[in-house]
């Protein structure tokens, strides 16, 4: 008869507070454990995505203020931006809106002109370049690694604003960025971020649980307790519950308060390993107790068997004595009868 499977929220509670439940949950199988991990990841990723959207909303608000105060007047018509100032405008020290540099040049049209501008404004980090017909987003982690994304204004507006806007100017853009019409942008942005982060987080969690399971297997080997690796892997998945929740709290808090916990990833793995190791040693203690109980049962069985054998020997001995007594009595009766028969003739002759 299969044991009844615990529901999701009970497993969350057991995973955090009851190490002794790990072996029972592991018995439910690898498929159930992975299903639990995906469900947990899907739930916590919702909160991470919400935090990301709120952070983006703050960035957009700061961007609208920055455009209002620092960007010259411009107009957008037929997919192109035009500006009275034909010189290159470079805006730096703008980390408050999440980028290191913004470069604006609406007069550069050829690829050679654009490349020259980009070579003159290389920066480590995120840079946005506005040309007359496209937006370039560059993210350079070092001198050799650069991610370059190109967007036409038409595609960008259609994708993120949800409508075909043919013309606007600086004031229209500022008003739009702070209006309720941005809800469509935040919704699409949130969904795309959620799906991306969900896939990445599931892969990361599976790899983390594998790393912890290997540590758990080493621990069980040193502890001289035989546990199948798949069972250890199942328990490793449940041991990630508290670290995953703590990680989400840490990420969301970081959206609003800028602080860093040194070696957080190390602590993340350490907490999971402690949970798994505790479950393994509890399992070992249970097995030792069961072995002791089995040994007691064996000893009791030996004593009972010895007593039974003694009782059988005693009964056999008694039976032998009874047989001897019967045999002696029979012989005695026979002797008495023989004596009586020998005495009768003598009496007749007299």
N, C-alpha and C positions, 0 to 999 in steps of 0.2 A: 504494500500500500504506500503510495507516494505521500510525502509530507506536504502539508498545505503551504503554498507559497505566500510569503509576507507581502503586504502591499508596499508601494513605493515609499510613502512617508514613514512607515514603520521601519523600513530598511535604513532610511536616513538617520532616524533616531538611534537604531541599533548600531549603525556604523560609527556614530560619534561617541556613544555612551556605554556600549556593551560589547567588549572584546569577545566574550564567550559565545556570542551569537555568530561570529564570523564563520566557524566551521559549518554550522547549519545552513547559512546563506550560501556558502561555497558549494554545498551539496546540490543546490538547485541547478547548477550547470553554468557553463561558459556563456551560452546564449542569453540566459537570464541576467547574468552579471553585466554583459555588454549592453543589453537593453537598459539596465539601470543606469549605466554610465552615460549613455546617449541622452536619456531622459533628464538626468541631473544637469548635464552640460547644456541641453536645450533651454532649461529653465533659467540657469544662472546667466546664460548668454543674453537673455532678454534684458536683464538689468544692466549688463555691460553695454548693450546696444543703446538703451535709453540714456545711459550716462554719456555715450559718444554723441548722440543727437543733441543733448543739452549743451555739451561742450561746443559742438558746431554752431548751435544757436548763439552762444556767447561770442564766438569768433565772427559770425556774420554781423552781429550787432556792432562789434568793435570795428569791423571792416567798413560798414556803412558810415560810421563816424569818421574814420580815417579818410575815406573817399571824399566826404563832404569838406574836410578841412585841408586836404593835401593834394588832391588830384584836380588838374585844370578842367575847365568845361570841355565836354566832348558830346558827340552825337553818334547814334547808330542808325544806319540806313542800308537796306539791301545786303545784310550780312557783313558789313564793314564798319569799322570805327574810324571816325575822323576827328582831328583835334587841331586847333589853331597853332599850337606849339609844335613845330616840326622837329625839334631837337629831342635827343634821348633823355628821358626823365628816369632817374635812379632813386628809389626810395629804400633806405636801409634802416637798421635798428628798429625793426617792426615785429619783434618776436611776440608781441601781445596778440597778434592775429595769426600766429602759427607759421610765419615764413621769415626767412632771413633777408630777402631782397625782392623788390618788385621793380621790373624794368618796363618802361612804356616807350614805344616808338611806333607811331602810325604812318611814318613815311617810308620805312623799310619794306620793300616788296619782294626783292629777289632773295634766293636762298643764301647767296654770298653775303649780302648786306646783313641778313639775320644772323648768320654764323659769326660775322665780325663783331656784332653787338654782344653775342653770347660769350665769345672769347674774351672780350673786354670786361665782362662782369661775372666771371667764374666765382662761385662761392660754395663753401661746404654747407650743406643743408638744403632747404627748400627755397626755390626761386620761381617766381611767376613772371612770364614775359607776355606783354600785350602788344600784338602787332595790329595792323589795320584789318586783317582778315582771319586771324587765328589767335588762340591762347596756347602758350607752351608752359607746361608744368615740368620743372626739372628738380629732381631730388638726387643730390650728389653726396654719397657717404664718404668718399675719399677721392683722390686725384684720378683713380682708374675706374671707379664704379659710379655710373650715372644712369638714372632711370628718367627717360624723356617721354612725356605724353603730350600729344597734339590734339587740340579741339578746335573745330570751326565754331564761330559764334552761333550759327544756325543750329548745329548739332547740340551745343552746350545748352542753349536756351530751350530747345525742344525736349532734351533729356531731363533737365533738372527743374525747369519752370512749368513744364506740362502744357505749354501753349506756344503758338507761333507768333512771336512779337516782332513786328516788322521795323518799328522805329522807336527809339527812346533817347533821352539825353541823361546828363549826369543827375539831375534832380529826380527824374523818373526812376532811375536805378536806385538811388538812395531811398526813395519812398517805397519802392517795391521790396527792398531788402528788409524793411521794418514792418511790412504789412502782413495781414492774415493770409494773403495769397501764397506766402512762403510755406504754408502747411503742407502743400503738395510736394515741395522740394524736400522738406524734412521727413515726410513719410517714405518717399522713394529712397532717400539716403539711408534712413533707418533700416528698411527692409534689405537693401543691398549690403549694408554693414553687418546685419544680423546673419544673413546666409553665409557670407564670407567668414565671419568669425566662428560660426557654428562648425563649419567644415574644418577649419584650422584647429579649433579647440578640441574637437573629437579626436583628430589625428594626434595632437599633442598629448591628450589624456591617455590614449592607448599606449603611446610610447613611454610615457611616465610610469604607467602601471606595469609595463614590461620591465622597466629598469628596477622598480621596487620589488617585483616578483623575483628577479634574479638575486637581489640582496636577501630576500626571504628564503630562497632555495639554499643559498650559502649558509644562512643561519640554521635552517632545519638540518642541513648536512652536519654542521658542527655540533648541533644538539643531539645528533644521532636519532632523529625521528624521521621515519619514512612517510613522506607526503607527496602525492603526485604533483607535478609542476602546474598542471592546469588548475588544481585546487588552490595552490599558492597564488596563481595569477588571479583567480576569482577573488580571493581575499584581498589581494593588492588593489583591485578595483574599488572595493568597499573602503579600503583604508584611505583613499584619496578624497573622501567626502568632506571632511573638515578642512583640509588644505584648499580644496576648490572653493568652498564658501569663504574662507579667509582671504583667498586671492581676489575674489570678486569684490569683497569689501575694500580691500587695499586699492584695487583699480578704480572703483567708483570714487573713493575718497580722494584719490590723486587727481580726479577731474576738477575738484573744487579746492583742494588744498595741496600745494606743491611741496611734497616731502618724499623722501626715499628711505626705505628700510634696507640697509646693507645686507647682502647675502640672503635676500628674501627667498630666492629659488632654492638655496641650500636648506633653509628652514622648512620650506615647502616639502622637499623630499624627506627630510629628517622626521617630520611629524608623521608622514605616511608610513615610513619604515618602523617607527616606534609602535604605531598601531598594529602593523602586521606582525612584528616580532612578539608583541604582547599576546596576540591571538595564537601564534605558534607555540609559545611557552605554556599558555593555558591549555592548549590541545595536548601538549606533552604531559602536563600534570594530570589531565583527565585520563590519558592512556596509562600512565604509571599507576594511578588509583585503580583503574580497571584491571591492570595486570596483577596488582596486589590482591584485588578481590578474587580474580581467577585462581591465584596461587592459594588463597585461603580455602576456596572451594575444593581445589585439588587435595589440599591437606585434609580437609574434612572428609572428602571421599575416601582417601587412604585410611583414615581412622575408622570410618564406617565399614570399609571393606575388611579391615583387620578384625573388627568386632564381629562381623558376620562370619568370618572364617573361624574365629575362636568359638563362636556359638555353634557353628557346624561341627567343629572338632569335639566340642563338649557333648553335643547331641549324639555324635557318632560313638563317642566313648561310653555314654550312657546306654546306648543301644547294644554295644558290645558287652557291657556289664550285664544287661538284662538277658542277653542271649546266653551268657555264661551261667547266670543264676538259673535260668530255665533248664539249661543242660544239666547242671549239677542237681537240681531238684528232680529232674526226670531220672537221672541215674540213681538218686537216693530212693525214689519210689520203686524203681526196678529192683534194687537190692532188697528192699523191704518185702516186696512181693515174692522174690525168690526164697527169702528166708521163711516166709510163711508156708510156702509150698513144701519146703523141705521138712518143716515141723509136722505137718498133717499125717503122714504115713506112720510115723513113730507113735503117734497117739492112737491109731486104729489097732496096731498090734498089741498094744497093752490092754 
